[in-house]
Amino acid sequence: MSQADIKSHKIEFPCADYPIKVVGDSGANYKSMVIEILSKYAKVDLGTLAERQSSNGKYTTVQLHIVATGEDQLRDINSALRATGIVHMVL
């Protein structure tokens, strides 16, 4: 793969169907907390909501699609989610 091929895969904003996957500690209101934070920064498509627990139930993954408007927005989302102390990864 050439450098030109790699650069051609750059995200174009606004992106109406941008997937966000959030991995964190399982808890009663984990999913609602993730949705609330994402909703502060972006339009969230709740129809794309997927939730999965790890095999031991310790972690939960919530995946949603948002309307991404730029890199600053994505950084802000990542920072807000990580600041909760229960989110371990944002993909």
PDB file of N, CA, C and O in Angstrom:
ATOM      1  N   MET A   1       0.850  -1.175   0.000  1.00  0.00           N
ATOM      2  CA  MET A   1       0.000   0.000   0.000  1.00  0.00           C
ATOM      3  C   MET A   1       0.896   1.240   0.000  1.00  0.00           C
ATOM      4  O   MET A   1       1.811   1.350   0.817  1.00  0.00           O
ATOM      5  N   SER A   2       0.635   2.155  -0.903  1.00  0.00           N
ATOM      6  CA  SER A   2       1.441   3.364  -1.009  1.00  0.00           C
ATOM      7  C   SER A   2       0.952   4.428  -0.032  1.00  0.00           C
ATOM      8  O   SER A   2      -0.132   4.309   0.540  1.00  0.00           O
ATOM      9  N   GLN A   3       1.762   5.470   0.150  1.00  0.00           N
ATOM     10  CA  GLN A   3       1.367   6.589   1.020  1.00  0.00           C
ATOM     11  C   GLN A   3       0.086   7.256   0.498  1.00  0.00           C
ATOM     12  O   GLN A   3      -0.750   7.695   1.288  1.00  0.00           O
ATOM     13  N   ALA A   4      -0.065   7.330  -0.818  1.00  0.00           N
ATOM     14  CA  ALA A   4      -1.263   7.936  -1.404  1.00  0.00           C
ATOM     15  C   ALA A   4      -2.505   7.136  -1.027  1.00  0.00           C
ATOM     16  O   ALA A   4      -3.559   7.712  -0.754  1.00  0.00           O
ATOM     17  N   ASP A   5      -2.382   5.794  -1.011  1.00  0.00           N
ATOM     18  CA  ASP A   5      -3.514   4.949  -0.630  1.00  0.00           C
ATOM     19  C   ASP A   5      -3.900   5.187   0.818  1.00  0.00           C
ATOM     20  O   ASP A   5      -5.086   5.251   1.142  1.00  0.00           O
ATOM     21  N   ILE A   6      -2.908   5.319   1.697  1.00  0.00           N
ATOM     22  CA  ILE A   6      -3.170   5.540   3.114  1.00  0.00           C
ATOM     23  C   ILE A   6      -3.851   6.882   3.323  1.00  0.00           C
ATOM     24  O   ILE A   6      -4.816   6.971   4.082  1.00  0.00           O
ATOM     25  N   LYS A   7      -3.369   7.919   2.666  1.00  0.00           N
ATOM     26  CA  LYS A   7      -3.952   9.242   2.822  1.00  0.00           C
ATOM     27  C   LYS A   7      -5.365   9.322   2.257  1.00  0.00           C
ATOM     28  O   LYS A   7      -6.152  10.154   2.708  1.00  0.00           O
ATOM     29  N   SER A   8      -5.709   8.479   1.278  1.00  0.00           N
ATOM     30  CA  SER A   8      -7.033   8.534   0.680  1.00  0.00           C
ATOM     31  C   SER A   8      -8.116   8.024   1.628  1.00  0.00           C
ATOM     32  O   SER A   8      -9.302   8.222   1.363  1.00  0.00           O
ATOM     33  N   HIS A   9      -7.734   7.369   2.729  1.00  0.00           N
ATOM     34  CA  HIS A   9      -8.696   6.839   3.684  1.00  0.00           C
ATOM     35  C   HIS A   9      -9.013   7.820   4.812  1.00  0.00           C
ATOM     36  O   HIS A   9      -9.661   7.440   5.788  1.00  0.00           O
ATOM     37  N   LYS A  10      -8.580   9.044   4.701  1.00  0.00           N
ATOM     38  CA  LYS A  10      -8.850  10.049   5.723  1.00  0.00           C
ATOM     39  C   LYS A  10     -10.349  10.329   5.798  1.00  0.00           C
ATOM     40  O   LYS A  10     -11.040  10.351   4.779  1.00  0.00           O
ATOM     41  N   ILE A  11     -10.835  10.540   7.006  1.00  0.00           N
ATOM     42  CA  ILE A  11     -12.257  10.793   7.223  1.00  0.00           C
ATOM     43  C   ILE A  11     -12.617  12.175   6.690  1.00  0.00           C
ATOM     44  O   ILE A  11     -11.900  13.149   6.918  1.00  0.00           O
ATOM     45  N   GLU A  12     -13.727  12.241   5.985  1.00  0.00           N
ATOM     46  CA  GLU A  12     -14.220  13.520   5.495  1.00  0.00           C
ATOM     47  C   GLU A  12     -15.357  13.972   6.408  1.00  0.00           C
ATOM     48  O   GLU A  12     -16.321  13.240   6.634  1.00  0.00           O
ATOM     49  N   PHE A  13     -15.224  15.189   6.926  1.00  0.00           N
ATOM     50  CA  PHE A  13     -16.231  15.744   7.828  1.00  0.00           C
ATOM     51  C   PHE A  13     -17.108  16.712   7.071  1.00  0.00           C
ATOM     52  O   PHE A  13     -16.622  17.393   6.168  1.00  0.00           O
ATOM     53  N   PRO A  14     -18.384  16.800   7.403  1.00  0.00           N
ATOM     54  CA  PRO A  14     -19.070  16.007   8.417  1.00  0.00           C
ATOM     55  C   PRO A  14     -19.275  14.569   7.945  1.00  0.00           C
ATOM     56  O   PRO A  14     -19.435  14.312   6.752  1.00  0.00           O
ATOM     57  N   CYS A  15     -19.268  13.654   8.883  1.00  0.00           N
ATOM     58  CA  CYS A  15     -19.473  12.239   8.620  1.00  0.00           C
ATOM     59  C   CYS A  15     -20.757  11.829   9.337  1.00  0.00           C
ATOM     60  O   CYS A  15     -20.801  11.789  10.567  1.00  0.00           O
ATOM     61  N   ALA A  16     -21.792  11.528   8.572  1.00  0.00           N
ATOM     62  CA  ALA A  16     -23.119  11.288   9.141  1.00  0.00           C
ATOM     63  C   ALA A  16     -23.272   9.933   9.817  1.00  0.00           C
ATOM     64  O   ALA A  16     -24.252   9.715  10.529  1.00  0.00           O
ATOM     65  N   ASP A  17     -22.341   9.029   9.616  1.00  0.00           N
ATOM     66  CA  ASP A  17     -22.488   7.670  10.149  1.00  0.00           C
ATOM     67  C   ASP A  17     -21.170   7.200  10.757  1.00  0.00           C
ATOM     68  O   ASP A  17     -20.612   6.185  10.339  1.00  0.00           O
ATOM     69  N   TYR A  18     -20.679   7.943  11.746  1.00  0.00           N
ATOM     70  CA  TYR A  18     -19.379   7.659  12.354  1.00  0.00           C
ATOM     71  C   TYR A  18     -19.565   6.745  13.574  1.00  0.00           C
ATOM     72  O   TYR A  18     -20.250   7.124  14.524  1.00  0.00           O
ATOM     73  N   PRO A  19     -18.964   5.546  13.557  1.00  0.00           N
ATOM     74  CA  PRO A  19     -19.136   4.632  14.694  1.00  0.00           C
ATOM     75  C   PRO A  19     -18.234   4.987  15.875  1.00  0.00           C
ATOM     76  O   PRO A  19     -17.059   5.309  15.700  1.00  0.00           O
ATOM     77  N   ILE A  20     -18.796   4.923  17.062  1.00  0.00           N
ATOM     78  CA  ILE A  20     -18.051   5.128  18.309  1.00  0.00           C
ATOM     79  C   ILE A  20     -18.264   3.880  19.162  1.00  0.00           C
ATOM     80  O   ILE A  20     -19.401   3.475  19.407  1.00  0.00           O
ATOM     81  N   LYS A  21     -17.176   3.278  19.608  1.00  0.00           N
ATOM     82  CA  LYS A  21     -17.257   2.119  20.495  1.00  0.00           C
ATOM     83  C   LYS A  21     -16.598   2.507  21.812  1.00  0.00           C
ATOM     84  O   LYS A  21     -15.458   2.971  21.831  1.00  0.00           O
ATOM     85  N   VAL A  22     -17.326   2.314  22.922  1.00  0.00           N
ATOM     86  CA  VAL A  22     -16.858   2.727  24.240  1.00  0.00           C
ATOM     87  C   VAL A  22     -16.825   1.495  25.145  1.00  0.00           C
ATOM     88  O   VAL A  22     -17.839   0.821  25.325  1.00  0.00           O
ATOM     89  N   VAL A  23     -15.650   1.207  25.711  1.00  0.00           N
ATOM     90  CA  VAL A  23     -15.470   0.057  26.599  1.00  0.00           C
ATOM     91  C   VAL A  23     -15.214   0.573  28.011  1.00  0.00           C
ATOM     92  O   VAL A  23     -14.331   1.400  28.236  1.00  0.00           O
ATOM     93  N   GLY A  24     -16.008   0.065  28.960  1.00  0.00           N
ATOM     94  CA  GLY A  24     -15.844   0.512  30.338  1.00  0.00           C
ATOM     95  C   GLY A  24     -16.363  -0.490  31.340  1.00  0.00           C
ATOM     96  O   GLY A  24     -16.824  -1.573  30.981  1.00  0.00           O
ATOM     97  N   ASP A  25     -16.282  -0.114  32.603  1.00  0.00           N
ATOM     98  CA  ASP A  25     -16.753  -0.969  33.687  1.00  0.00           C
ATOM     99  C   ASP A  25     -18.268  -1.118  33.618  1.00  0.00           C
ATOM    100  O   ASP A  25     -18.990  -0.137  33.440  1.00  0.00           O
ATOM    101  N   SER A  26     -18.740  -2.344  33.759  1.00  0.00           N
ATOM    102  CA  SER A  26     -20.179  -2.594  33.761  1.00  0.00           C
ATOM    103  C   SER A  26     -20.820  -1.941  34.975  1.00  0.00           C
ATOM    104  O   SER A  26     -20.217  -1.854  36.045  1.00  0.00           O
ATOM    105  N   GLY A  27     -22.034  -1.491  34.794  1.00  0.00           N
ATOM    106  CA  GLY A  27     -22.774  -0.865  35.888  1.00  0.00           C
ATOM    107  C   GLY A  27     -24.190  -0.589  35.449  1.00  0.00           C
ATOM    108  O   GLY A  27     -24.506  -0.642  34.260  1.00  0.00           O
ATOM    109  N   ALA A  28     -25.033  -0.296  36.401  1.00  0.00           N
ATOM    110  CA  ALA A  28     -26.461  -0.113  36.144  1.00  0.00           C
ATOM    111  C   ALA A  28     -26.745   1.005  35.140  1.00  0.00           C
ATOM    112  O   ALA A  28     -27.641   0.865  34.307  1.00  0.00           O
ATOM    113  N   ASN A  29     -26.013   2.093  35.202  1.00  0.00           N
ATOM    114  CA  ASN A  29     -26.318   3.213  34.307  1.00  0.00           C
ATOM    115  C   ASN A  29     -25.170   3.528  33.348  1.00  0.00           C
ATOM    116  O   ASN A  29     -25.050   4.663  32.886  1.00  0.00           O
ATOM    117  N   TYR A  30     -24.338   2.554  33.046  1.00  0.00           N
ATOM    118  CA  TYR A  30     -23.209   2.767  32.137  1.00  0.00           C
ATOM    119  C   TYR A  30     -23.688   3.198  30.750  1.00  0.00           C
ATOM    120  O   TYR A  30     -23.213   4.195  30.206  1.00  0.00           O
ATOM    121  N   LYS A  31     -24.634   2.440  30.181  1.00  0.00           N
ATOM    122  CA  LYS A  31     -25.125   2.750  28.836  1.00  0.00           C
ATOM    123  C   LYS A  31     -25.725   4.149  28.782  1.00  0.00           C
ATOM    124  O   LYS A  31     -25.427   4.907  27.859  1.00  0.00           O
ATOM    125  N   SER A  32     -26.558   4.505  29.744  1.00  0.00           N
ATOM    126  CA  SER A  32     -27.197   5.826  29.730  1.00  0.00           C
ATOM    127  C   SER A  32     -26.171   6.941  29.901  1.00  0.00           C
ATOM    128  O   SER A  32     -26.327   8.014  29.319  1.00  0.00           O
ATOM    129  N   MET A  33     -25.124   6.703  30.691  1.00  0.00           N
ATOM    130  CA  MET A  33     -24.063   7.689  30.872  1.00  0.00           C
ATOM    131  C   MET A  33     -23.325   7.932  29.546  1.00  0.00           C
ATOM    132  O   MET A  33     -23.035   9.075  29.195  1.00  0.00           O
ATOM    133  N   VAL A  34     -23.025   6.858  28.821  1.00  0.00           N
ATOM    134  CA  VAL A  34     -22.346   6.981  27.528  1.00  0.00           C
ATOM    135  C   VAL A  34     -23.227   7.766  26.553  1.00  0.00           C
ATOM    136  O   VAL A  34     -22.747   8.674  25.874  1.00  0.00           O
ATOM    137  N   ILE A  35     -24.501   7.420  26.485  1.00  0.00           N
ATOM    138  CA  ILE A  35     -25.425   8.111  25.572  1.00  0.00           C
ATOM    139  C   ILE A  35     -25.549   9.585  25.940  1.00  0.00           C
ATOM    140  O   ILE A  35     -25.566  10.446  25.061  1.00  0.00           O
ATOM    141  N   GLU A  36     -25.635   9.876  27.226  1.00  0.00           N
ATOM    142  CA  GLU A  36     -25.757  11.266  27.681  1.00  0.00           C
ATOM    143  C   GLU A  36     -24.541  12.093  27.277  1.00  0.00           C
ATOM    144  O   GLU A  36     -24.688  13.215  26.790  1.00  0.00           O
ATOM    145  N   ILE A  37     -23.345  11.550  27.474  1.00  0.00           N
ATOM    146  CA  ILE A  37     -22.129  12.283  27.114  1.00  0.00           C
ATOM    147  C   ILE A  37     -22.046  12.467  25.607  1.00  0.00           C
ATOM    148  O   ILE A  37     -21.752  13.566  25.137  1.00  0.00           O
ATOM    149  N   LEU A  38     -22.298  11.414  24.845  1.00  0.00           N
ATOM    150  CA  LEU A  38     -22.243  11.537  23.387  1.00  0.00           C
ATOM    151  C   LEU A  38     -23.251  12.571  22.883  1.00  0.00           C
ATOM    152  O   LEU A  38     -22.962  13.331  21.959  1.00  0.00           O
ATOM    153  N   SER A  39     -24.431  12.592  23.496  1.00  0.00           N
ATOM    154  CA  SER A  39     -25.482  13.520  23.066  1.00  0.00           C
ATOM    155  C   SER A  39     -25.120  14.978  23.306  1.00  0.00           C
ATOM    156  O   SER A  39     -25.645  15.863  22.630  1.00  0.00           O
ATOM    157  N   LYS A  40     -24.231  15.239  24.259  1.00  0.00           N
ATOM    158  CA  LYS A  40     -23.785  16.612  24.505  1.00  0.00           C
ATOM    159  C   LYS A  40     -22.931  17.147  23.361  1.00  0.00           C
ATOM    160  O   LYS A  40     -22.873  18.355  23.130  1.00  0.00           O
ATOM    161  N   TYR A  41     -22.274  16.244  22.654  1.00  0.00           N
ATOM    162  CA  TYR A  41     -21.313  16.654  21.629  1.00  0.00           C
ATOM    163  C   TYR A  41     -21.747  16.362  20.201  1.00  0.00           C
ATOM    164  O   TYR A  41     -21.189  16.928  19.261  1.00  0.00           O
ATOM    165  N   ALA A  42     -22.732  15.488  20.021  1.00  0.00           N
ATOM    166  CA  ALA A  42     -23.089  15.079  18.665  1.00  0.00           C
ATOM    167  C   ALA A  42     -24.524  14.585  18.596  1.00  0.00           C
ATOM    168  O   ALA A  42     -25.138  14.253  19.610  1.00  0.00           O
ATOM    169  N   LYS A  43     -25.043  14.544  17.377  1.00  0.00           N
ATOM    170  CA  LYS A  43     -26.329  13.911  17.141  1.00  0.00           C
ATOM    171  C   LYS A  43     -26.080  12.403  17.145  1.00  0.00           C
ATOM    172  O   LYS A  43     -25.239  11.904  16.396  1.00  0.00           O
ATOM    173  N   VAL A  44     -26.817  11.678  17.996  1.00  0.00           N
ATOM    174  CA  VAL A  44     -26.612  10.242  18.185  1.00  0.00           C
ATOM    175  C   VAL A  44     -27.750   9.478  17.519  1.00  0.00           C
ATOM    176  O   VAL A  44     -28.920   9.828  17.677  1.00  0.00           O
ATOM    177  N   ASP A  45     -27.405   8.442  16.781  1.00  0.00           N
ATOM    178  CA  ASP A  45     -28.401   7.571  16.153  1.00  0.00           C
ATOM    179  C   ASP A  45     -28.649   6.386  17.075  1.00  0.00           C
ATOM    180  O   ASP A  45     -27.897   5.412  17.051  1.00  0.00           O
ATOM    181  N   LEU A  46     -29.708   6.462  17.892  1.00  0.00           N
ATOM    182  CA  LEU A  46     -30.005   5.402  18.856  1.00  0.00           C
ATOM    183  C   LEU A  46     -30.420   4.104  18.173  1.00  0.00           C
ATOM    184  O   LEU A  46     -30.409   3.045  18.801  1.00  0.00           O
ATOM    185  N   GLY A  47     -30.784   4.172  16.903  1.00  0.00           N
ATOM    186  CA  GLY A  47     -31.126   2.968  16.150  1.00  0.00           C
ATOM    187  C   GLY A  47     -29.926   2.065  15.910  1.00  0.00           C
ATOM    188  O   GLY A  47     -30.089   0.894  15.566  1.00  0.00           O
ATOM    189  N   THR A  48     -28.733   2.595  16.086  1.00  0.00           N
ATOM    190  CA  THR A  48     -27.512   1.809  15.869  1.00  0.00           C
ATOM    191  C   THR A  48     -26.937   1.265  17.172  1.00  0.00           C
ATOM    192  O   THR A  48     -25.871   0.650  17.170  1.00  0.00           O
ATOM    193  N   LEU A  49     -27.627   1.484  18.272  1.00  0.00           N
ATOM    194  CA  LEU A  49     -27.129   1.083  19.587  1.00  0.00           C
ATOM    195  C   LEU A  49     -26.887  -0.420  19.660  1.00  0.00           C
ATOM    196  O   LEU A  49     -27.760  -1.227  19.342  1.00  0.00           O
ATOM    197  N   ALA A  50     -25.684  -0.770  20.085  1.00  0.00           N
ATOM    198  CA  ALA A  50     -25.334  -2.173  20.344  1.00  0.00           C
ATOM    199  C   ALA A  50     -24.593  -2.207  21.670  1.00  0.00           C
ATOM    200  O   ALA A  50     -23.726  -1.374  21.935  1.00  0.00           O
ATOM    201  N   GLU A  51     -24.945  -3.180  22.497  1.00  0.00           N
ATOM    202  CA  GLU A  51     -24.328  -3.311  23.817  1.00  0.00           C
ATOM    203  C   GLU A  51     -23.911  -4.765  23.999  1.00  0.00           C
ATOM    204  O   GLU A  51     -24.647  -5.690  23.653  1.00  0.00           O
ATOM    205  N   ARG A  52     -22.701  -4.947  24.557  1.00  0.00           N
ATOM    206  CA  ARG A  52     -22.205  -6.307  24.779  1.00  0.00           C
ATOM    207  C   ARG A  52     -21.365  -6.331  26.043  1.00  0.00           C
ATOM    208  O   ARG A  52     -20.578  -5.418  26.295  1.00  0.00           O
ATOM    209  N   GLN A  53     -21.534  -7.376  26.833  1.00  0.00           N
ATOM    210  CA  GLN A  53     -20.725  -7.535  28.034  1.00  0.00           C
ATOM    211  C   GLN A  53     -19.603  -8.529  27.780  1.00  0.00           C
ATOM    212  O   GLN A  53     -19.725  -9.428  26.947  1.00  0.00           O
ATOM    213  N   SER A  54     -18.500  -8.349  28.517  1.00  0.00           N
ATOM    214  CA  SER A  54     -17.406  -9.303  28.434  1.00  0.00           C
ATOM    215  C   SER A  54     -17.863 -10.643  29.011  1.00  0.00           C
ATOM    216  O   SER A  54     -18.899 -10.716  29.672  1.00  0.00           O
ATOM    217  N   SER A  55     -17.105 -11.681  28.764  1.00  0.00           N
ATOM    218  CA  SER A  55     -17.510 -13.019  29.209  1.00  0.00           C
ATOM    219  C   SER A  55     -17.662 -13.119  30.721  1.00  0.00           C
ATOM    220  O   SER A  55     -18.481 -13.898  31.208  1.00  0.00           O
ATOM    221  N   ASN A  56     -16.884 -12.340  31.468  1.00  0.00           N
ATOM    222  CA  ASN A  56     -17.003 -12.384  32.930  1.00  0.00           C
ATOM    223  C   ASN A  56     -17.924 -11.287  33.473  1.00  0.00           C
ATOM    224  O   ASN A  56     -18.142 -11.208  34.682  1.00  0.00           O
ATOM    225  N   GLY A  57     -18.468 -10.437  32.588  1.00  0.00           N
ATOM    226  CA  GLY A  57     -19.408  -9.401  32.994  1.00  0.00           C
ATOM    227  C   GLY A  57     -18.778  -8.162  33.606  1.00  0.00           C
ATOM    228  O   GLY A  57     -19.486  -7.255  34.044  1.00  0.00           O
ATOM    229  N   LYS A  58     -17.456  -8.116  33.640  1.00  0.00           N
ATOM    230  CA  LYS A  58     -16.772  -6.984  34.269  1.00  0.00           C
ATOM    231  C   LYS A  58     -16.826  -5.722  33.398  1.00  0.00           C
ATOM    232  O   LYS A  58     -16.913  -4.610  33.919  1.00  0.00           O
ATOM    233  N   TYR A  59     -16.775  -5.897  32.081  1.00  0.00           N
ATOM    234  CA  TYR A  59     -16.746  -4.766  31.153  1.00  0.00           C
ATOM    235  C   TYR A  59     -17.950  -4.803  30.222  1.00  0.00           C
ATOM    236  O   TYR A  59     -18.480  -5.868  29.906  1.00  0.00           O
ATOM    237  N   THR A  60     -18.366  -3.626  29.794  1.00  0.00           N
ATOM    238  CA  THR A  60     -19.448  -3.491  28.823  1.00  0.00           C
ATOM    239  C   THR A  60     -18.960  -2.624  27.672  1.00  0.00           C
ATOM    240  O   THR A  60     -18.280  -1.618  27.872  1.00  0.00           O
ATOM    241  N   THR A  61     -19.323  -3.037  26.467  1.00  0.00           N
ATOM    242  CA  THR A  61     -19.029  -2.255  25.272  1.00  0.00           C
ATOM    243  C   THR A  61     -20.341  -1.698  24.732  1.00  0.00           C
ATOM    244  O   THR A  61     -21.303  -2.435  24.513  1.00  0.00           O
ATOM    245  N   VAL A  62     -20.362  -0.389  24.522  1.00  0.00           N
ATOM    246  CA  VAL A  62     -21.510   0.275  23.913  1.00  0.00           C
ATOM    247  C   VAL A  62     -21.030   0.859  22.601  1.00  0.00           C
ATOM    248  O   VAL A  62     -20.029   1.574  22.556  1.00  0.00           O
ATOM    249  N   GLN A  63     -21.755   0.546  21.524  1.00  0.00           N
ATOM    250  CA  GLN A  63     -21.405   1.097  20.224  1.00  0.00           C
ATOM    251  C   GLN A  63     -22.605   1.847  19.668  1.00  0.00           C
ATOM    252  O   GLN A  63     -23.736   1.362  19.714  1.00  0.00           O
ATOM    253  N   LEU A  64     -22.341   3.042  19.141  1.00  0.00           N
ATOM    254  CA  LEU A  64     -23.348   3.902  18.528  1.00  0.00           C
ATOM    255  C   LEU A  64     -22.740   4.587  17.320  1.00  0.00           C
ATOM    256  O   LEU A  64     -21.520   4.630  17.163  1.00  0.00           O
ATOM    257  N   HIS A  65     -23.594   5.117  16.478  1.00  0.00           N
ATOM    258  CA  HIS A  65     -23.130   5.949  15.370  1.00  0.00           C
ATOM    259  C   HIS A  65     -23.553   7.382  15.649  1.00  0.00           C
ATOM    260  O   HIS A  65     -24.659   7.636  16.127  1.00  0.00           O
ATOM    261  N   ILE A  66     -22.658   8.313  15.345  1.00  0.00           N
ATOM    262  CA  ILE A  66     -22.931   9.734  15.555  1.00  0.00           C
ATOM    263  C   ILE A  66     -22.691  10.500  14.260  1.00  0.00           C
ATOM    264  O   ILE A  66     -22.158   9.964  13.288  1.00  0.00           O
ATOM    265  N   VAL A  67     -23.093  11.751  14.271  1.00  0.00           N
ATOM    266  CA  VAL A  67     -22.727  12.670  13.194  1.00  0.00           C
ATOM    267  C   VAL A  67     -21.455  13.373  13.658  1.00  0.00           C
ATOM    268  O   VAL A  67     -21.497  14.215  14.555  1.00  0.00           O
ATOM    269  N   ALA A  68     -20.336  13.029  13.051  1.00  0.00           N
ATOM    270  CA  ALA A  68     -19.042  13.608  13.426  1.00  0.00           C
ATOM    271  C   ALA A  68     -18.796  14.852  12.587  1.00  0.00           C
ATOM    272  O   ALA A  68     -18.884  14.815  11.360  1.00  0.00           O
ATOM    273  N   THR A  69     -18.485  15.959  13.264  1.00  0.00           N
ATOM    274  CA  THR A  69     -18.291  17.228  12.556  1.00  0.00           C
ATOM    275  C   THR A  69     -16.828  17.622  12.417  1.00  0.00           C
ATOM    276  O   THR A  69     -16.506  18.509  11.627  1.00  0.00           O
ATOM    277  N   GLY A  70     -15.938  16.986  13.166  1.00  0.00           N
ATOM    278  CA  GLY A  70     -14.524  17.325  13.057  1.00  0.00           C
ATOM    279  C   GLY A  70     -13.681  16.643  14.115  1.00  0.00           C
ATOM    280  O   GLY A  70     -14.196  16.013  15.038  1.00  0.00           O
ATOM    281  N   GLU A  71     -12.380  16.782  13.961  1.00  0.00           N
ATOM    282  CA  GLU A  71     -11.441  16.147  14.884  1.00  0.00           C
ATOM    283  C   GLU A  71     -11.537  16.721  16.296  1.00  0.00           C
ATOM    284  O   GLU A  71     -11.379  15.987  17.272  1.00  0.00           O
ATOM    285  N   ASP A  72     -11.793  18.024  16.414  1.00  0.00           N
ATOM    286  CA  ASP A  72     -11.933  18.634  17.740  1.00  0.00           C
ATOM    287  C   ASP A  72     -13.107  18.005  18.498  1.00  0.00           C
ATOM    288  O   ASP A  72     -12.997  17.717  19.690  1.00  0.00           O
ATOM    289  N   GLN A  73     -14.211  17.797  17.812  1.00  0.00           N
ATOM    290  CA  GLN A  73     -15.376  17.170  18.419  1.00  0.00           C
ATOM    291  C   GLN A  73     -15.026  15.764  18.925  1.00  0.00           C
ATOM    292  O   GLN A  73     -15.399  15.396  20.038  1.00  0.00           O
ATOM    293  N   LEU A  74     -14.319  14.990  18.120  1.00  0.00           N
ATOM    294  CA  LEU A  74     -13.958  13.622  18.508  1.00  0.00           C
ATOM    295  C   LEU A  74     -13.007  13.625  19.700  1.00  0.00           C
ATOM    296  O   LEU A  74     -13.108  12.762  20.572  1.00  0.00           O
ATOM    297  N   ARG A  75     -12.092  14.577  19.745  1.00  0.00           N
ATOM    298  CA  ARG A  75     -11.195  14.698  20.905  1.00  0.00           C
ATOM    299  C   ARG A  75     -11.976  15.048  22.162  1.00  0.00           C
ATOM    300  O   ARG A  75     -11.716  14.497  23.231  1.00  0.00           O
ATOM    301  N   ASP A  76     -12.936  15.968  22.037  1.00  0.00           N
ATOM    302  CA  ASP A  76     -13.764  16.362  23.180  1.00  0.00           C
ATOM    303  C   ASP A  76     -14.585  15.184  23.702  1.00  0.00           C
ATOM    304  O   ASP A  76     -14.699  14.998  24.914  1.00  0.00           O
ATOM    305  N   ILE A  77     -15.151  14.395  22.804  1.00  0.00           N
ATOM    306  CA  ILE A  77     -15.915  13.208  23.190  1.00  0.00           C
ATOM    307  C   ILE A  77     -15.019  12.235  23.939  1.00  0.00           C
ATOM    308  O   ILE A  77     -15.388  11.731  24.999  1.00  0.00           O
ATOM    309  N   ASN A  78     -13.842  11.975  23.385  1.00  0.00           N
ATOM    310  CA  ASN A  78     -12.894  11.053  24.018  1.00  0.00           C
ATOM    311  C   ASN A  78     -12.527  11.542  25.417  1.00  0.00           C
ATOM    312  O   ASN A  78     -12.528  10.757  26.365  1.00  0.00           O
ATOM    313  N   SER A  79     -12.217  12.815  25.552  1.00  0.00           N
ATOM    314  CA  SER A  79     -11.831  13.382  26.850  1.00  0.00           C
ATOM    315  C   SER A  79     -12.965  13.286  27.866  1.00  0.00           C
ATOM    316  O   SER A  79     -12.738  12.919  29.019  1.00  0.00           O
ATOM    317  N   ALA A  80     -14.179  13.615  27.444  1.00  0.00           N
ATOM    318  CA  ALA A  80     -15.323  13.579  28.354  1.00  0.00           C
ATOM    319  C   ALA A  80     -15.612  12.156  28.820  1.00  0.00           C
ATOM    320  O   ALA A  80     -15.901  11.934  29.996  1.00  0.00           O
ATOM    321  N   LEU A  81     -15.537  11.207  27.919  1.00  0.00           N
ATOM    322  CA  LEU A  81     -15.786   9.818  28.294  1.00  0.00           C
ATOM    323  C   LEU A  81     -14.695   9.298  29.225  1.00  0.00           C
ATOM    324  O   LEU A  81     -14.993   8.633  30.217  1.00  0.00           O
ATOM    325  N   ARG A  82     -13.446   9.592  28.916  1.00  0.00           N
ATOM    326  CA  ARG A  82     -12.330   9.109  29.743  1.00  0.00           C
ATOM    327  C   ARG A  82     -12.340   9.764  31.124  1.00  0.00           C
ATOM    328  O   ARG A  82     -11.882   9.161  32.095  1.00  0.00           O
ATOM    329  N   ALA A  83     -12.855  10.988  31.222  1.00  0.00           N
ATOM    330  CA  ALA A  83     -12.887  11.704  32.498  1.00  0.00           C
ATOM    331  C   ALA A  83     -13.861  11.081  33.500  1.00  0.00           C
ATOM    332  O   ALA A  83     -13.819  11.413  34.685  1.00  0.00           O
ATOM    333  N   THR A  84     -14.726  10.192  33.048  1.00  0.00           N
ATOM    334  CA  THR A  84     -15.683   9.552  33.956  1.00  0.00           C
ATOM    335  C   THR A  84     -14.985   8.607  34.933  1.00  0.00           C
ATOM    336  O   THR A  84     -15.507   8.334  36.014  1.00  0.00           O
ATOM    337  N   GLY A  85     -13.823   8.115  34.560  1.00  0.00           N
ATOM    338  CA  GLY A  85     -13.107   7.175  35.404  1.00  0.00           C
ATOM    339  C   GLY A  85     -13.531   5.729  35.237  1.00  0.00           C
ATOM    340  O   GLY A  85     -12.874   4.826  35.755  1.00  0.00           O
ATOM    341  N   ILE A  86     -14.638   5.496  34.509  1.00  0.00           N
ATOM    342  CA  ILE A  86     -15.072   4.111  34.294  1.00  0.00           C
ATOM    343  C   ILE A  86     -14.921   3.668  32.838  1.00  0.00           C
ATOM    344  O   ILE A  86     -15.119   2.495  32.521  1.00  0.00           O
ATOM    345  N   VAL A  87     -14.573   4.603  31.957  1.00  0.00           N
ATOM    346  CA  VAL A  87     -14.337   4.264  30.550  1.00  0.00           C
ATOM    347  C   VAL A  87     -12.855   3.958  30.371  1.00  0.00           C
ATOM    348  O   VAL A  87     -11.992   4.730  30.790  1.00  0.00           O
ATOM    349  N   HIS A  88     -12.574   2.813  29.738  1.00  0.00           N
ATOM    350  CA  HIS A  88     -11.191   2.383  29.552  1.00  0.00           C
ATOM    351  C   HIS A  88     -10.700   2.618  28.122  1.00  0.00           C
ATOM    352  O   HIS A  88      -9.522   2.905  27.914  1.00  0.00           O
ATOM    353  N   MET A  89     -11.592   2.498  27.140  1.00  0.00           N
ATOM    354  CA  MET A  89     -11.205   2.688  25.745  1.00  0.00           C
ATOM    355  C   MET A  89     -12.344   3.357  24.970  1.00  0.00           C
ATOM    356  O   MET A  89     -13.523   3.097  25.211  1.00  0.00           O
ATOM    357  N   VAL A  90     -11.955   4.220  24.038  1.00  0.00           N
ATOM    358  CA  VAL A  90     -12.900   4.807  23.097  1.00  0.00           C
ATOM    359  C   VAL A  90     -12.315   4.556  21.719  1.00  0.00           C
ATOM    360  O   VAL A  90     -11.223   5.024  21.399  1.00  0.00           O
ATOM    361  N   LEU A  91     -13.051   3.818  20.915  1.00  0.00           N
ATOM    362  CA  LEU A  91     -12.577   3.461  19.570  1.00  0.00           C
ATOM    363  C   LEU A  91     -13.493   4.042  18.528  1.00  0.00           C
ATOM    364  O   LEU A  91     -13.265   3.854  17.333  1.00  0.00           O
TER     365      LEU A  91
END
